[in-house]
Amino acid sequence: MTVGTTTSAAAAADQLVHVCTHGLRWDVTPTVRWAADAMTIIRSSDERLDWARVVQCSRAWRVTVATSTALSWLRGALEAPVPEWVLADLKAGPRLPFERAINTVSTRPPTPLGFAVMSFDRYRRFARLAPAETRPRSFPAYLRNAWELESSGQMLLHGGRKLAGRTR
């Protein structure tokens, strides 16, 4: 990058929601880096952190369960200055059943059912957020593209292997 180059960055509230939701995902090697990142965002934003935007983004992105869980933990364990009204608003909802299911499967070790649920969630988000020209026609079309496969037969075989836990 050259000096004077203009760049863009997500707003602190957006970054906080992103860090919280991705940080709670299950991993073989648990990481607490997300907590350090979240605390850095909160502390460096000081009074300027737009907490209303945290709630708004969490609702729009359908991650109120994960955001609420992460912020509650940060407040309790690390004394993060998360306003009580933010936690109350996030817990008040809306909390869609599918959002709760996604949070459950993403914070536990992988299972075939969890893999299927997470795959469908990725498709659902992509189909809703992607520009019209790149949206997949269907869930199978999305999987074929995501797995870089040429045919439906390959997709069925690959998907079966994934569900059986034989590939990543």
C-alpha positions in Angstrom: 0.0 0.0 0.0 1.3 3.4 -0.8 1.1 6.4 1.4 -2.1 8.4 1.0 -4.1 5.4 -0.2 -7.7 5.6 1.0 -9.1 2.4 2.7 -12.3 1.5 4.4 -12.9 -0.3 7.7 -16.0 -1.6 9.3 -17.5 0.4 12.1 -16.5 -0.6 15.6 -20.0 -1.9 16.4 -19.9 -4.1 13.3 -16.4 -5.4 14.2 -17.6 -6.2 17.7 -20.5 -8.2 16.5 -18.3 -10.0 14.0 -15.7 -10.8 16.6 -18.2 -12.0 19.1 -20.1 -14.3 16.8 -17.1 -15.9 15.2 -15.2 -16.1 18.5 -17.7 -18.4 20.1 -17.5 -21.0 17.4 -16.3 -24.4 18.5 -12.7 -25.3 17.6 -10.4 -28.3 18.5 -8.1 -25.8 20.1 -10.3 -23.3 22.0 -9.2 -19.7 21.5 -9.7 -16.7 23.6 -8.2 -14.3 21.1 -11.8 -13.2 20.3 -12.2 -11.9 23.8 -9.0 -9.9 23.6 -10.1 -8.5 20.2 -13.6 -7.6 21.6 -12.1 -5.9 24.6 -9.7 -3.9 22.4 -12.7 -2.8 20.2 -14.7 -1.8 23.3 -11.8 0.0 25.1 -10.5 1.8 22.0 -14.0 3.0 21.1 -14.5 4.4 24.6 -17.8 6.3 24.8 -18.1 6.4 21.0 -19.1 2.8 20.6 -22.5 2.7 19.0 -24.3 0.2 21.2 -27.6 0.7 19.4 -25.8 -0.4 16.2 -24.5 -3.5 18.0 -28.1 -4.5 18.7 -29.3 -3.4 15.2 -26.6 -5.4 13.4 -27.1 -8.5 15.6 -30.8 -8.5 14.8 -30.2 -7.8 11.1 -27.6 -10.5 10.8 -29.7 -12.9 13.0 -26.9 -13.4 15.6 -28.6 -12.0 18.7 -28.1 -15.3 20.6 -24.3 -15.4 19.9 -23.8 -11.7 20.5 -25.7 -11.8 23.7 -23.8 -14.8 25.0 -20.4 -13.3 24.1 -21.2 -9.8 25.5 -22.6 -11.3 28.7 -19.4 -13.4 29.2 -17.2 -10.4 28.5 -19.1 -8.3 31.0 -19.1 -11.0 33.7 -15.6 -12.4 33.2 -13.6 -9.4 32.1 -15.8 -6.5 33.4 -16.4 -5.2 29.9 -18.5 -2.0 30.2 -21.4 -3.5 28.2 -24.6 -1.5 29.1 -27.3 -3.6 30.7 -29.9 -2.3 28.2 -27.8 -3.8 25.3 -28.0 -7.3 26.9 -31.7 -6.9 27.7 -32.4 -5.8 24.1 -30.4 -8.7 22.6 -32.1 -11.2 24.9 -35.6 -9.7 24.1 -35.2 -10.9 20.5 -36.3 -11.6 18.1 -34.6 -14.9 18.5 -35.7 -17.1 15.6 -35.6 -20.9 16.2 -33.1 -21.3 13.3 -30.8 -18.7 14.9 -30.9 -20.7 18.2 -30.1 -23.9 16.3 -27.2 -22.3 14.5 -25.8 -21.0 17.7 -26.1 -24.5 19.3 -24.4 -26.4 16.5 -21.6 -23.8 16.0 -20.5 -23.9 19.6 -20.3 -27.7 19.8 -18.0 -30.3 18.2 -19.1 -31.1 14.6 -21.7 -33.7 13.9 -23.3 -34.7 10.6 -26.5 -32.9 11.6 -24.6 -29.8 12.6 -22.7 -29.8 9.3 -25.9 -29.9 7.4 -27.4 -27.1 9.5 -24.3 -24.9 9.1 -24.2 -25.5 5.4 -27.8 -24.5 5.0 -27.2 -21.4 7.1 -24.3 -20.3 4.9 -26.5 -20.8 1.8 -29.4 -18.9 3.4 -27.1 -16.0 4.3 -25.4 -16.0 0.9 -28.7 -16.2 -1.0 -30.0 -13.2 1.0 -26.9 -11.0 1.0 -25.1 -11.7 -2.3 -25.6 -9.5 -5.4 -28.4 -10.9 -7.5 -26.1 -12.0 -10.3 -24.1 -14.2 -8.0 -26.9 -15.7 -6.0 -27.3 -19.5 -6.3 -30.5 -20.9 -7.8 -30.9 -23.5 -5.1 -29.2 -25.1 -2.1 -27.8 -27.9 -4.2 -26.4 -25.4 -6.7 -24.8 -23.5 -3.8 -23.2 -26.6 -2.4 -21.9 -27.6 -5.9 -20.2 -24.2 -6.2 -18.9 -24.1 -2.6 -17.4 -27.5 -3.0 -16.1 -26.8 -6.5 -17.8 -29.8 -8.0 -18.9 -30.3 -11.6 -21.9 -32.6 -11.3 -24.8 -33.4 -9.0 -23.5 -36.9 -8.7 -20.2 -35.6 -7.4 -22.1 -33.4 -5.0 -24.1 -36.3 -3.6 -21.0 -38.4 -3.1 -19.0 -35.6 -1.6 -21.9 -34.5 0.7 -22.4 -38.1 1.8 -18.7 -38.3 2.7 -18.9 -35.0 4.6 -22.0 -36.2 6.5 -20.2 -39.4 7.4 -17.3 -37.4 8.7 -14.7 -38.7 6.2 -13.7 -35.3 4.7 -13.5 -31.7 5.9 
